[in-house]
C-alpha cells in the first residue's frame, strides 16, 4: 500500500503491522509531531485572543495506528495543559462503530459521520451548555 505526499510528490509506503494496523513511513515523524503540538497551541492562543472557546478532538480510527495514537495523545496533553475542552472521539468510539468508515478505515462514511456528530452534539449540550441529557 502506498500513498503520494501531496506536497513533496514522494511516495510513502504503508507499514502494515497486521491486517488491522497501519502506519506510513515518515522520516520526519518527530518533527511533524512537534509541529502539530505547536499548531494546536497557536490555534488555542488565537481562539482565546478573540474571546472564543476552542474545542479539541481526537480522531477515531477504524484501523490501529501507532502514529495516530501519538497525535491523539498530543491533543490530550495540550488540552490538559491549556485547560481546553476536549472531546475524545478515539476513547468514545474506536472499535465501537463498525461499518462507519470508508474502505481505508480512516475516513468516515455517512454512518460514521452521524455517530461522530451525535457524540459532539451530546458533548456540547452537556459540557458547554451545562444542560442535562
N, CA, C and O atoms as a printed pandas DataFrame, in Angstrom:
     atom_number atom_name residue_name chain_id  residue_number  x_coord  y_coord  z_coord
0              1         N          UNK        A               1    0.863   -1.175    0.000
1              2        CA          UNK        A               1    0.000    0.000    0.000
2              3         C          UNK        A               1    0.900    1.226    0.000
3              4         O          UNK        A               1    1.806    1.319    0.828
4              5         N          UNK        A               2    0.673    2.164   -0.904
5              6        CA          UNK        A               2    1.470    3.386   -0.907
6              7         C          UNK        A               2    0.579    4.579   -1.168
7              8         O          UNK        A               2   -0.554    4.454   -1.634
8              9         N          UNK        A               3    1.125    5.740   -0.853
9             10        CA          UNK        A               3    0.375    6.970   -0.997
10            11         C          UNK        A               3    1.373    8.063   -1.342
11            12         O          UNK        A               3    2.496    8.044   -0.837
12            13         N          UNK        A               4    1.003    8.998   -2.172
13            14        CA          UNK        A               4    1.897   10.078   -2.565
14            15         C          UNK        A               4    1.671   11.286   -1.672
15            16         O          UNK        A               4    0.534   11.706   -1.454
16            17         N          UNK        A               5    2.760   11.841   -1.158
17            18        CA          UNK        A               5    2.690   13.044   -0.357
18            19         C          UNK        A               5    2.309   14.199   -1.287
19            20         O          UNK        A               5    3.008   14.439   -2.271
20            21         N          UNK        A               6    1.218   14.922   -1.003
21            22        CA          UNK        A               6    0.756   15.957   -1.923
22            23         C          UNK        A               6    1.693   17.153   -2.018
23            24         O          UNK        A               6    1.620   17.905   -2.990
24            25         N          UNK        A               7    2.568   17.350   -1.045
25            26        CA          UNK        A               7    3.466   18.496   -1.062
26            27         C          UNK        A               7    4.811   18.167   -1.702
27            28         O          UNK        A               7    5.384   19.004   -2.399
28            29         N          UNK        A               8    5.319   16.963   -1.474
29            30        CA          UNK        A               8    6.646   16.627   -1.992
30            31         C          UNK        A               8    6.598   15.748   -3.229
31            32         O          UNK        A               8    7.567   15.692   -3.986
32            33         N          UNK        A               9    5.472   15.054   -3.446
33            34        CA          UNK        A               9    5.368   14.132   -4.563
34            35         C          UNK        A               9    6.028   12.793   -4.304
35            36         O          UNK        A               9    5.987   11.906   -5.157
36            37         N          UNK        A              10    6.643   12.633   -3.123
37            38        CA          UNK        A              10    7.306   11.376   -2.782
38            39         C          UNK        A              10    6.281   10.349   -2.350
39            40         O          UNK        A              10    5.251   10.686   -1.766
40            41         N          UNK        A              11    6.573    9.098   -2.641
41            42        CA          UNK        A              11    5.689    8.003   -2.235
42            43         C          UNK        A              11    5.980    7.640   -0.781
43            44         O          UNK        A              11    7.136    7.513   -0.377
44            45         N          UNK        A              12    4.912    7.477   -0.005
45            46        CA          UNK        A              12    5.020    6.969    1.355
46            47         C          UNK        A              12    4.527    5.538    1.331
47            48         O          UNK        A              12    3.444    5.253    0.820
48            49         N          UNK        A              13    5.312    4.654    1.874
49            50        CA          UNK        A              13    4.930    3.247    1.904
50            51         C          UNK        A              13    4.283    2.943    3.246
51            52         O          UNK        A              13    4.851    3.246    4.295
52            53         N          UNK        A              14    3.120    2.357    3.216
53            54        CA          UNK        A              14    2.428    1.997    4.450
54            55         C          UNK        A              14    3.112    0.800    5.081
55            56         O          UNK        A              14    3.481   -0.160    4.404
56            57         N          UNK        A              15    3.270    0.881    6.383
57            58        CA          UNK        A              15    3.804   -0.239    7.144
58            59         C          UNK        A              15    2.614   -0.930    7.780
59            60         O          UNK        A              15    2.005   -0.399    8.709
60            61         N          UNK        A              16    2.286   -2.099    7.290
61            62        CA          UNK        A              16    1.150   -2.832    7.821
62            63         C          UNK        A              16    1.661   -3.755    8.913
63            64         O          UNK        A              16    2.395   -4.707    8.644
64            65         N          UNK        A              17    1.265   -3.464   10.157
65            66        CA          UNK        A              17    1.735   -4.226   11.303
66            67         C          UNK        A              17    1.034   -5.577   11.344
67            68         O          UNK        A              17    1.683   -6.602   11.552
68            69         N          UNK        A              18   -0.233   -5.591   11.157
69            70        CA          UNK        A              18   -1.024   -6.803   10.963
70            71         C          UNK        A              18   -2.209   -6.372   10.113
71            72         O          UNK        A              18   -2.253   -5.221    9.677
72            73         N          UNK        A              19   -3.141   -7.228    9.869
73            74        CA          UNK        A              19   -4.216   -6.850    8.946
74            75         C          UNK        A              19   -5.091   -5.724    9.470
75            76         O          UNK        A              19   -5.846   -5.130    8.700
76            77         N          UNK        A              20   -5.009   -5.411   10.773
77            78        CA          UNK        A              20   -5.838   -4.358   11.337
78            79         C          UNK        A              20   -5.075   -3.074   11.654
79            80         O          UNK        A              20   -5.687   -2.093   12.077
80            81         N          UNK        A              21   -3.750   -3.053   11.460
81            82        CA          UNK        A              21   -2.952   -1.895   11.850
82            83         C          UNK        A              21   -2.178   -1.344   10.663
83            84         O          UNK        A              21   -1.731   -2.093    9.795
84            85         N          UNK        A              22   -2.024   -0.021   10.637
85            86        CA          UNK        A              22   -1.301    0.608    9.529
86            87         C          UNK        A              22   -0.635    1.897   10.001
87            88         O          UNK        A              22   -1.202    2.644   10.798
88            89         N          UNK        A              23    0.543    2.144    9.515
89            90        CA          UNK        A              23    1.247    3.408    9.701
90            91         C          UNK        A              23    2.051    3.657    8.432
91            92         O          UNK        A              23    2.363    2.716    7.702
92            93         N          UNK        A              24    2.387    4.910    8.166
93            94        CA          UNK        A              24    3.159    5.257    6.985
94            95         C          UNK        A              24    4.570    5.640    7.388
95            96         O          UNK        A              24    4.786    6.285    8.414
96            97         N          UNK        A              25    5.510    5.241    6.581
97            98        CA          UNK        A              25    6.903    5.579    6.825
98            99         C          UNK        A              25    7.050    7.094    6.700
99           100         O          UNK        A              25    6.734    7.669    5.658
100          101         N          UNK        A              26    7.530    7.739    7.764
101          102        CA          UNK        A              26    7.696    9.190    7.761
102          103         C          UNK        A              26    9.013    9.529    8.437
103          104         O          UNK        A              26    9.102    9.490    9.664
104          105         N          UNK        A              27   10.041    9.862    7.658
105          106        CA          UNK        A              27   11.339   10.177    8.253
106          107         C          UNK        A              27   11.297   11.443    9.113
107          108         O          UNK        A              27   12.205   11.672    9.912
108          109         N          UNK        A              28   10.276   12.253    8.963
109          110        CA          UNK        A              28   10.144   13.492    9.734
110          111         C          UNK        A              28    9.059   13.391   10.807
111          112         O          UNK        A              28    8.505   14.406   11.229
112          113         N          UNK        A              29    8.759   12.180   11.243
113          114        CA          UNK        A              29    7.649   11.941   12.166
114          115         C          UNK        A              29    7.771   12.762   13.450
115          116         O          UNK        A              29    6.802   13.394   13.870
116          117         N          UNK        A              30    8.943   12.761   14.075
117          118        CA          UNK        A              30    9.117   13.512   15.328
118          119         C          UNK        A              30    8.929   15.009   15.093
119          120         O          UNK        A              30    8.300   15.695   15.898
120          121         N          UNK        A              31    9.470   15.502   14.004
121          122        CA          UNK        A              31    9.308   16.921   13.668
122          123         C          UNK        A              31    7.825   17.234   13.411
123          124         O          UNK        A              31    7.317   18.263   13.856
124          125         N          UNK        A              32    7.143   16.340   12.694
125          126        CA          UNK        A              32    5.723   16.536   12.412
126          127         C          UNK        A              32    4.916   16.570   13.709
127          128         O          UNK        A              32    4.002   17.382   13.847
128          129         N          UNK        A              33    5.247   15.696   14.658
129          130        CA          UNK        A              33    4.552   15.665   15.949
130          131         C          UNK        A              33    4.773   16.967   16.715
131          132         O          UNK        A              33    3.838   17.501   17.311
132          133         N          UNK        A              34    5.996   17.478   16.703
133          134        CA          UNK        A              34    6.292   18.747   17.384
134          135         C          UNK        A              34    5.567   19.914   16.722
135          136         O          UNK        A              34    5.047   20.799   17.402
136          137         N          UNK        A              35    5.538   19.909   15.405
137          138        CA          UNK        A              35    4.841   20.976   14.677
138          139         C          UNK        A              35    3.333   20.922   14.928
139          140         O          UNK        A              35    2.678   21.957   15.046
140          141         N          UNK        A              36    2.799   19.721   15.006
141          142        CA          UNK        A              36    1.377   19.557   15.301
142          143         C          UNK        A              36    1.052   20.149   16.669
143          144         O          UNK        A              36    0.068   20.873   16.820
144          145         N          UNK        A              37    1.886   19.837   17.667
145          146        CA          UNK        A              37    1.692   20.369   19.016
146          147         C          UNK        A              37    1.747   21.903   18.993
147          148         O          UNK        A              37    0.913   22.576   19.598
148          149         N          UNK        A              38    2.735   22.434   18.291
149          150        CA          UNK        A              38    2.883   23.889   18.199
150          151         C          UNK        A              38    1.665   24.506   17.520
151          152         O          UNK        A              38    1.186   25.555   17.952
152          153         N          UNK        A              39    1.164   23.881   16.480
153          154        CA          UNK        A              39   -0.006   24.393   15.769
154          155         C          UNK        A              39   -1.243   24.395   16.666
155          156         O          UNK        A              39   -2.043   25.329   16.613
156          157         N          UNK        A              40   -1.404   23.365   17.483
157          158        CA          UNK        A              40   -2.526   23.345   18.426
158          159         C          UNK        A              40   -2.420   24.505   19.413
159          160         O          UNK        A              40   -3.414   25.165   19.715
160          161         N          UNK        A              41   -1.209   24.750   19.912
161          162        CA          UNK        A              41   -1.005   25.851   20.857
162          163         C          UNK        A              41   -1.327   27.200   20.197
163          164         O          UNK        A              41   -1.939   28.067   20.821
164          165         N          UNK        A              42   -0.919   27.370   18.951
165          166        CA          UNK        A              42   -1.217   28.605   18.209
166          167         C          UNK        A              42   -2.725   28.751   18.032
167          168         O          UNK        A              42   -3.277   29.826   18.267
168          169         N          UNK        A              43   -3.393   27.672   17.618
169          170        CA          UNK        A              43   -4.845   27.690   17.438
170          171         C          UNK        A              43   -5.544   28.115   18.728
171          172         O          UNK        A              43   -6.424   28.976   18.704
172          173         N          UNK        A              44   -5.159   27.519   19.841
173          174        CA          UNK        A              44   -5.784   27.840   21.126
174          175         C          UNK        A              44   -5.524   29.298   21.492
175          176         O          UNK        A              44   -6.429   30.000   21.944
176          177         N          UNK        A              45   -4.293   29.749   21.297
177          178        CA          UNK        A              45   -3.958   31.139   21.604
178          179         C          UNK        A              45   -4.762   32.127   20.774
179          180         O          UNK        A              45   -5.274   33.114   21.303
180          181         N          UNK        A              46   -4.874   31.869   19.487
181          182        CA          UNK        A              46   -5.640   32.769   18.612
182          183         C          UNK        A              46   -7.118   32.763   19.004
183          184         O          UNK        A              46   -7.737   33.819   19.129
184          185         N          UNK        A              47   -7.675   31.569   19.196
185          186        CA          UNK        A              47   -9.096   31.477   19.562
186          187         C          UNK        A              47   -9.365   32.257   20.846
187          188         O          UNK        A              47  -10.323   33.028   20.916
188          189         N          UNK        A              48   -8.537   32.063   21.843
189          190        CA          UNK        A              48   -8.752   32.740   23.124
190          191         C          UNK        A              48   -8.525   34.249   23.016
191          192         O          UNK        A              48   -9.196   35.024   23.697
192          193         N          UNK        A              49   -7.589   34.669   22.168
193          194        CA          UNK        A              49   -7.359   36.105   21.999
194          195         C          UNK        A              49   -8.576   36.781   21.368
195          196         O          UNK        A              49   -8.762   37.990   21.509
196          197         N          UNK        A              50   -9.399   36.003   20.676
197          198        CA          UNK        A              50  -10.625   36.511   20.052
198          199         C          UNK        A              50  -11.850   36.241   20.925
199          200         O          UNK        A              50  -12.985   36.349   20.462
200          201         N          UNK        A              51  -11.613   35.888   22.193
201          202        CA          UNK        A              51  -12.673   35.564   23.153
202          203         C          UNK        A              51  -13.546   34.400   22.696
203          204         O          UNK        A              51  -14.753   34.378   22.939
204          205         N          UNK        A              52  -12.918   33.437   22.034
205          206        CA          UNK        A              52  -13.608   32.216   21.604
206          207         C          UNK        A              52  -13.190   31.083   22.517
207          208         O          UNK        A              52  -12.163   31.172   23.191
208          209         N          UNK        A              53  -13.971   30.021   22.546
209          210        CA          UNK        A              53  -13.691   28.852   23.369
210          211         C          UNK        A              53  -13.286   27.690   22.462
211          212         O          UNK        A              53  -14.147   27.025   21.886
212          213         N          UNK        A              54  -11.991   27.445   22.334
213          214        CA          UNK        A              54  -11.563   26.350   21.453
214          215         C          UNK        A              54  -11.973   24.991   22.005
215          216         O          UNK        A              54  -12.079   24.802   23.216
216          217         N          UNK        A              55  -12.196   24.070   21.114
217          218        CA          UNK        A              55  -12.515   22.691   21.460
218          219         C          UNK        A              55  -11.575   21.806   20.651
219          220         O          UNK        A              55  -11.458   21.963   19.436
220          221         N          UNK        A              56  -10.911   20.886   21.322
221          222        CA          UNK        A              56  -10.032   19.939   20.647
222          223         C          UNK        A              56  -10.707   18.576   20.610
223          224         O          UNK        A              56  -11.478   18.229   21.505
224          225         N          UNK        A              57  -10.410   17.805   19.564
225          226        CA          UNK        A              57  -10.961   16.459   19.439
226          227         C          UNK        A              57   -9.864   15.511   18.980
227          228         O          UNK        A              57   -9.007   15.875   18.174
228          229         N          UNK        A              58   -9.903   14.299   19.500
229          230        CA          UNK        A              58   -9.041   13.254   18.972
230          231         C          UNK        A              58   -9.744   12.636   17.774
231          232         O          UNK        A              58  -10.914   12.917   17.514
232          233         N          UNK        A              59   -9.025   11.798   17.052
233          234        CA          UNK        A              59   -9.590   11.158   15.867
234          235         C          UNK        A              59   -9.828    9.682   16.147
235          236         O          UNK        A              59   -8.921    8.966   16.572
236          237         N          UNK        A              60  -11.032    9.243   15.911
237          238        CA          UNK        A              60  -11.347    7.815   15.994
238          239         C          UNK        A              60  -10.977    7.169   14.665
239          240         O          UNK        A              60  -11.252    7.727   13.603
240          241         N          UNK        A              61  -10.366    6.017   14.720
241          242        CA          UNK        A              61   -9.981    5.304   13.508
242          243         C          UNK        A              61  -10.563    3.904   13.515
243          244         O          UNK        A              61  -10.798    3.322   14.574
244          245         N          UNK        A              62  -10.790    3.379   12.345
245          246        CA          UNK        A              62  -11.268    2.015   12.223
246          247         C          UNK        A              62  -10.123    1.028   12.121
247          248         O          UNK        A              62  -10.340   -0.183   12.094
248          249         N          UNK        A              63   -8.902    1.543   12.064
249          250        CA          UNK        A              63   -7.714    0.707   11.933
250          251         C          UNK        A              63   -6.665    1.211   12.918
251          252         O          UNK        A              63   -6.482    2.418   13.073
252          253         N          UNK        A              64   -5.987    0.299   13.572
253          254        CA          UNK        A              64   -4.945    0.636   14.544
254          255         C          UNK        A              64   -3.828    1.431   13.871
255          256         O          UNK        A              64   -3.380    1.077   12.780
256          257         N          UNK        A              65   -3.380    2.505   14.522
257          258        CA          UNK        A              65   -2.272    3.310   14.010
258          259         C          UNK        A              65   -1.479    3.856   15.185
259          260         O          UNK        A              65   -1.980    4.674   15.956
260          261         N          UNK        A              66   -0.253    3.405   15.315
261          262        CA          UNK        A              66    0.623    3.888   16.387
262          263         C          UNK        A              66    0.837    5.392   16.227
263          264         O          UNK        A              66    0.819    6.136   17.207
264          265         N          UNK        A              67    1.037    5.829   14.992
265          266        CA          UNK        A              67    1.273    7.249   14.739
266          267         C          UNK        A              67    0.057    8.090   15.117
267          268         O          UNK        A              67    0.203    9.131   15.758
268          269         N          UNK        A              68   -1.137    7.652   14.728
269          270        CA          UNK        A              68   -2.327    8.438   15.064
270          271         C          UNK        A              68   -2.558    8.457   16.563
271          272         O          UNK        A              68   -2.993    9.473   17.105
272          273         N          UNK        A              69   -2.279    7.363   17.238
273          274        CA          UNK        A              69   -2.416    7.349   18.697
274          275         C          UNK        A              69   -1.491    8.389   19.316
275          276         O          UNK        A              69   -1.867    9.042   20.291
276          277         N          UNK        A              70   -0.293    8.556   18.772
277          278        CA          UNK        A              70    0.645    9.565   19.280
278          279         C          UNK        A              70    0.064   10.964   19.089
279          280         O          UNK        A              70    0.132   11.791   19.998
280          281         N          UNK        A              71   -0.507   11.235   17.916
281          282        CA          UNK        A              71   -1.098   12.550   17.674
282          283         C          UNK        A              71   -2.309   12.763   18.583
283          284         O          UNK        A              71   -2.520   13.869   19.082
284          285         N          UNK        A              72   -3.098   11.723   18.800
285          286        CA          UNK        A              72   -4.223   11.836   19.735
286          287         C          UNK        A              72   -3.725   12.111   21.149
287          288         O          UNK        A              72   -4.341   12.885   21.882
288          289         N          UNK        A              73   -2.620   11.488   21.537
289          290        CA          UNK        A              73   -2.033   11.758   22.859
290          291         C          UNK        A              73   -1.575   13.207   22.975
291          292         O          UNK        A              73   -1.703   13.820   24.034
292          293         N          UNK        A              74   -1.043   13.752   21.885
293          294        CA          UNK        A              74   -0.628   15.167   21.884
294          295         C          UNK        A              74   -1.853   16.053   22.089
295          296         O          UNK        A              74   -1.801   17.011   22.860
296          297         N          UNK        A              75   -2.940   15.744   21.412
297          298        CA          UNK        A              75   -4.180   16.524   21.582
298          299         C          UNK        A              75   -4.612   16.490   23.045
299          300         O          UNK        A              75   -4.958   17.523   23.618
300          301         N          UNK        A              76   -4.593   15.302   23.647
301          302        CA          UNK        A              76   -4.990   15.169   25.057
302          303         C          UNK        A              76   -4.069   15.976   25.983
303          304         O          UNK        A              76   -4.535   16.659   26.895
304          305         N          UNK        A              77   -2.756   15.887   25.734
305          306        CA          UNK        A              77   -1.797   16.615   26.570
306          307         C          UNK        A              77   -1.996   18.119   26.472
307          308         O          UNK        A              77   -2.018   18.817   27.486
308          309         N          UNK        A              78   -2.139   18.616   25.251
309          310        CA          UNK        A              78   -2.330   20.054   25.047
310          311         C          UNK        A              78   -3.633   20.507   25.701
311          312         O          UNK        A              78   -3.674   21.564   26.329
312          313         N          UNK        A              79   -4.683   19.729   25.560
313          314        CA          UNK        A              79   -5.964   20.077   26.187
314          315         C          UNK        A              79   -5.812   20.165   27.702
315          316         O          UNK        A              79   -6.337   21.086   28.328
316          317         N          UNK        A              80   -5.104   19.221   28.285
317          318        CA          UNK        A              80   -4.890   19.209   29.729
318          319         C          UNK        A              80   -4.030   20.397   30.166
319          320         O          UNK        A              80   -4.373   21.091   31.122
320          321         N          UNK        A              81   -2.934   20.627   29.480
321          322        CA          UNK        A              81   -2.005   21.708   29.825
322          323         C          UNK        A              81   -2.645   23.082   29.704
323          324         O          UNK        A              81   -2.354   23.977   30.498
324          325         N          UNK        A              82   -3.510   23.252   28.722
325          326        CA          UNK        A              82   -4.092   24.568   28.456
326          327         C          UNK        A              82   -5.519   24.700   28.993
327          328         O          UNK        A              82   -6.164   25.736   28.828
328          329         N          UNK        A              83   -5.999   23.638   29.636
329          330        CA          UNK        A              83   -7.373   23.620   30.151
330          331         C          UNK        A              83   -8.377   23.926   29.031
331          332         O          UNK        A              83   -9.295   24.732   29.186
332          333         N          UNK        A              84   -8.162   23.253   27.905
333          334        CA          UNK        A              84   -9.024   23.402   26.736
334          335         C          UNK        A              84   -9.999   22.230   26.690
335          336         O          UNK        A              84   -9.630   21.091   26.978
336          337         N          UNK        A              85  -11.225   22.516   26.331
337          338        CA          UNK        A              85  -12.244   21.478   26.261
338          339         C          UNK        A              85  -11.829   20.408   25.249
339          340         O          UNK        A              85  -11.371   20.730   24.153
340          341         N          UNK        A              86  -11.989   19.143   25.617
341          342        CA          UNK        A              86  -11.599   18.016   24.776
342          343         C          UNK        A              86  -12.779   17.077   24.568
343          344         O          UNK        A              86  -13.491   16.727   25.508
344          345         N          UNK        A              87  -12.966   16.681   23.323
345          346        CA          UNK        A              87  -13.904   15.611   23.000
346          347         C          UNK        A              87  -13.037   14.463   22.495
347          348         O          UNK        A              87  -12.474   14.530   21.402
348          349         N          UNK        A              88  -12.938   13.417   23.295
349          350        CA          UNK        A              88  -12.037   12.301   22.984
350          351         C          UNK        A              88  -12.777   11.251   22.163
351          352         O          UNK        A              88  -13.298   10.273   22.698
352          353         N          UNK        A              89  -12.810   11.475   20.858
353          354        CA          UNK        A              89  -13.522   10.576   19.953
354          355         C          UNK        A              89  -12.859    9.207   19.887
355          356         O          UNK        A              89  -13.540    8.193   19.732
356          357         N          UNK        A              90  -11.531    9.173   20.004
357          358        CA          UNK        A              90  -10.852    7.873   19.987
358          359         C          UNK        A              90  -11.323    7.021   21.163
359          360         O          UNK        A              90  -11.649    5.846   20.997
360          361         N          UNK        A              91  -11.355    7.615   22.335
361          362        CA          UNK        A              91  -11.783    6.877   23.530
362          363         C          UNK        A              91  -13.251    6.464   23.439
363          364         O          UNK        A              91  -13.614    5.341   23.791
364          365         N          UNK        A              92  -14.080    7.376   22.967
365          366        CA          UNK        A              92  -15.530    7.119   22.926
366          367         C          UNK        A              92  -15.954    6.144   21.828
367          368         O          UNK        A              92  -16.894    5.371   22.012
368          369         N          UNK        A              93  -15.255    6.180   20.676
369          370        CA          UNK        A              93  -15.800    5.478   19.519
370          371         C          UNK        A              93  -14.932    4.400   18.896
371          372         O          UNK        A              93  -15.463    3.531   18.204
372          373         N          UNK        A              94  -13.639    4.414   19.105
373          374        CA          UNK        A              94  -12.795    3.430   18.425
374          375         C          UNK        A              94  -13.245    2.012   18.735
375          376         O          UNK        A              94  -13.398    1.630   19.895
376          377         N          UNK        A              95  -13.452    1.249   17.688
377          378        CA          UNK        A              95  -13.885   -0.132   17.825
378          379         C          UNK        A              95  -15.358   -0.295   18.148
379          380         O          UNK        A              95  -15.843   -1.420   18.265
380          381         N          UNK        A              96  -16.084    0.820   18.294
381          382        CA          UNK        A              96  -17.490    0.746   18.693
382          383         C          UNK        A              96  -18.449    1.124   17.572
383          384         O          UNK        A              96  -19.666    1.043   17.742
384          385         N          UNK        A              97  -17.912    1.534   16.436
385          386        CA          UNK        A              97  -18.785    1.941   15.339
386          387         C          UNK        A              97  -18.389    1.204   14.065
387          388         O          UNK        A              97  -17.973    1.810   13.077
388          389         N          UNK        A              98  -18.528   -0.095   14.113
389          390        CA          UNK        A              98  -18.202   -0.916   12.950
390          391         C          UNK        A              98  -18.990   -0.472   11.732
391          392         O          UNK        A              98  -20.159   -0.102   11.839
392          393         N          UNK        A              99  -18.350   -0.511   10.581
393          394        CA          UNK        A              99  -19.005   -0.115    9.347
394          395         C          UNK        A              99  -19.143    1.380    9.190
395          396         O          UNK        A              99  -19.912    1.839    8.345
396          397         N          UNK        A             100  -18.410    2.162    9.990
397          398        CA          UNK        A             100  -18.541    3.610    9.972
398          399         C          UNK        A             100  -17.504    4.293    9.082
399          400         O          UNK        A             100  -17.506    5.516    8.941
400          401         N          UNK        A             101  -16.618    3.495    8.481
401          402        CA          UNK        A             101  -15.519    4.074    7.707
402          403         C          UNK        A             101  -15.584    3.653    6.251
403          404         O          UNK        A             101  -16.188    2.637    5.906
404          405         N          UNK        A             102  -14.952    4.451    5.404
405          406        CA          UNK        A             102  -14.800    4.082    4.006
406          407         C          UNK        A             102  -13.818    2.918    3.919
407          408         O          UNK        A             102  -13.356    2.425    4.948
408          409         N          UNK        A             103  -13.499    2.482    2.732
409          410        CA          UNK        A             103  -12.642    1.313    2.515
410          411         C          UNK        A             103  -11.288    1.417    3.201
411          412         O          UNK        A             103  -10.677    0.389    3.494
412          413         N          UNK        A             104  -10.793    2.642    3.470
413          414        CA          UNK        A             104   -9.461    2.803    4.058
414          415         C          UNK        A             104   -9.457    2.700    5.583
415          416         O          UNK        A             104   -8.390    2.727    6.197
416          417         N          UNK        A             105  -10.616    2.585    6.194
417          418        CA          UNK        A             105  -10.758    2.516    7.653
418          419         C          UNK        A             105  -10.181    3.739    8.359
419          420         O          UNK        A             105   -9.805    3.667    9.529
420          421         N          UNK        A             106  -10.114    4.848    7.654
421          422        CA          UNK        A             106   -9.636    6.107    8.229
422          423         C          UNK        A             106  -10.704    7.180    8.082
423          424         O          UNK        A             106  -11.062    7.847    9.052
424          425         N          UNK        A             107  -11.210    7.342    6.869
425          426        CA          UNK        A             107  -12.206    8.376    6.596
426          427         C          UNK        A             107  -13.605    7.843    6.865
427          428         O          UNK        A             107  -13.941    6.717    6.498
428          429         N          UNK        A             108  -14.409    8.673    7.512
429          430        CA          UNK        A             108  -15.762    8.270    7.893
430          431         C          UNK        A             108  -16.709    8.246    6.699
431          432         O          UNK        A             108  -16.598    9.064    5.785
432          433         N          UNK        A             109  -17.630    7.308    6.719
433          434        CA          UNK        A             109  -18.718    7.311    5.754
434          435         C          UNK        A             109  -19.895    8.067    6.390
435          436         O          UNK        A             109  -19.733    8.668    7.452
436          437         N          UNK        A             110  -21.061    8.044    5.764
437          438        CA          UNK        A             110  -22.213    8.780    6.303
438          439         C          UNK        A             110  -22.609    8.292    7.692
439          440         O          UNK        A             110  -22.894    9.100    8.576
440          441         N          UNK        A             111  -22.628    6.971    7.890
441          442        CA          UNK        A             111  -22.989    6.406    9.196
442          443         C          UNK        A             111  -22.001    6.856   10.277
443          444         O          UNK        A             111  -22.400    7.247   11.374
444          445         N          UNK        A             112  -20.731    6.797    9.956
445          446        CA          UNK        A             112  -19.705    7.228   10.905
446          447         C          UNK        A             112  -19.799    8.713   11.208
447          448         O          UNK        A             112  -19.618    9.130   12.353
448          449         N          UNK        A             113  -20.080    9.511   10.191
449          450        CA          UNK        A             113  -20.234   10.955   10.390
450          451         C          UNK        A             113  -21.399   11.261   11.319
451          452         O          UNK        A             113  -21.312   12.152   12.163
452          453         N          UNK        A             114  -22.493   10.514   11.158
453          454        CA          UNK        A             114  -23.644   10.706   12.055
454          455         C          UNK        A             114  -23.284   10.318   13.493
455          456         O          UNK        A             114  -23.678   11.007   14.434
456          457         N          UNK        A             115  -22.545    9.229   13.667
457          458        CA          UNK        A             115  -22.148    8.787   15.012
458          459         C          UNK        A             115  -21.251    9.830   15.684
459          460         O          UNK        A             115  -21.425   10.147   16.861
460          461         N          UNK        A             116  -20.298   10.355   14.926
461          462        CA          UNK        A             116  -19.399   11.394   15.450
462          463         C          UNK        A             116  -20.201   12.649   15.785
463          464         O          UNK        A             116  -20.012   13.244   16.846
464          465         N          UNK        A             117  -21.089   13.046   14.888
465          466        CA          UNK        A             117  -21.899   14.249   15.114
466          467         C          UNK        A             117  -22.747   14.109   16.375
467          468         O          UNK        A             117  -22.912   15.074   17.122
468          469         N          UNK        A             118  -23.277   12.926   16.612
469          470        CA          UNK        A             118  -24.095   12.718   17.811
470          471         C          UNK        A             118  -23.251   12.856   19.085
471          472         O          UNK        A             118  -23.687   13.468   20.060
472          473         N          UNK        A             119  -22.054   12.290   19.069
473          474        CA          UNK        A             119  -21.159   12.413   20.235
474          475         C          UNK        A             119  -20.818   13.879   20.478
475          476         O          UNK        A             119  -20.843   14.342   21.619
476          477         N          UNK        A             120  -20.502   14.605   19.417
477          478        CA          UNK        A             120  -20.141   16.022   19.553
478          479         C          UNK        A             120  -21.338   16.825   20.059
479          480         O          UNK        A             120  -21.191   17.637   20.972
480          481         N          UNK        A             121  -22.511   16.612   19.485
481          482        CA          UNK        A             121  -23.711   17.347   19.905
482          483         C          UNK        A             121  -24.045   17.070   21.369
483          484         O          UNK        A             121  -24.350   17.997   22.119
484          485         N          UNK        A             122  -23.990   15.805   21.783
485          486        CA          UNK        A             122  -24.265   15.463   23.181
486          487         C          UNK        A             122  -23.247   16.113   24.108
487          488         O          UNK        A             122  -23.596   16.606   25.180
488          489         N          UNK        A             123  -21.980   16.110   23.684
489          490        CA          UNK        A             123  -20.931   16.712   24.492
490          491         C          UNK        A             123  -21.163   18.206   24.642
491          492         O          UNK        A             123  -21.073   18.734   25.751
492          493         N          UNK        A             124  -21.458   18.894   23.554
493          494        CA          UNK        A             124  -21.729   20.337   23.628
494          495         C          UNK        A             124  -22.916   20.613   24.527
495          496         O          UNK        A             124  -22.893   21.539   25.337
496          497         N          UNK        A             125  -23.939   19.815   24.383
497          498        CA          UNK        A             125  -25.145   20.030   25.182
498          499         C          UNK        A             125  -24.839   19.904   26.664
499          500         O          UNK        A             125  -25.232   20.766   27.451
500          501         N          UNK        A             126  -24.143   18.840   27.059
501          502        CA          UNK        A             126  -23.907   18.607   28.481
502          503         C          UNK        A             126  -22.740   19.412   29.046
503          504         O          UNK        A             126  -22.844   19.957   30.145
504          505         N          UNK        A             127  -21.652   19.493   28.323
505          506        CA          UNK        A             127  -20.449   20.134   28.843
506          507         C          UNK        A             127  -20.411   21.651   28.656
507          508         O          UNK        A             127  -20.114   22.391   29.594
508          509         N          UNK        A             128  -20.706   22.096   27.466
509          510        CA          UNK        A             128  -20.554   23.513   27.163
510          511         C          UNK        A             128  -21.786   24.335   27.552
511          512         O          UNK        A             128  -21.660   25.505   27.916
512          513         N          UNK        A             129  -22.946   23.745   27.481
513          514        CA          UNK        A             129  -24.150   24.490   27.807
514          515         C          UNK        A             129  -24.665   24.185   29.208
515          516         O          UNK        A             129  -25.565   24.855   29.714
516          517         N          UNK        A             130  -24.072   23.150   29.833
517          518        CA          UNK        A             130  -24.487   22.792   31.203
518          519         C          UNK        A             130  -25.869   22.220   31.291
519          520         O          UNK        A             130  -26.506   22.321   32.340
520          521         N          UNK        A             131  -26.366   21.617   30.218
521          522        CA          UNK        A             131  -27.700   21.031   30.210
522          523         C          UNK        A             131  -27.607   19.542   30.471
523          524         O          UNK        A             131  -26.594   18.918   30.156
524          525         N          UNK        A             132  -28.631   18.977   31.033
525          526        CA          UNK        A             132  -28.708   17.546   31.250
526          527         C          UNK        A             132  -29.335   16.885   30.028
527          528         O          UNK        A             132  -30.202   17.463   29.373
528          529         N          UNK        A             133  -28.886   15.662   29.727
529          530        CA          UNK        A             133  -29.478   14.947   28.581
530          531         C          UNK        A             133  -30.788   14.323   28.981
531          532         O          UNK        A             133  -31.441   13.678   28.161
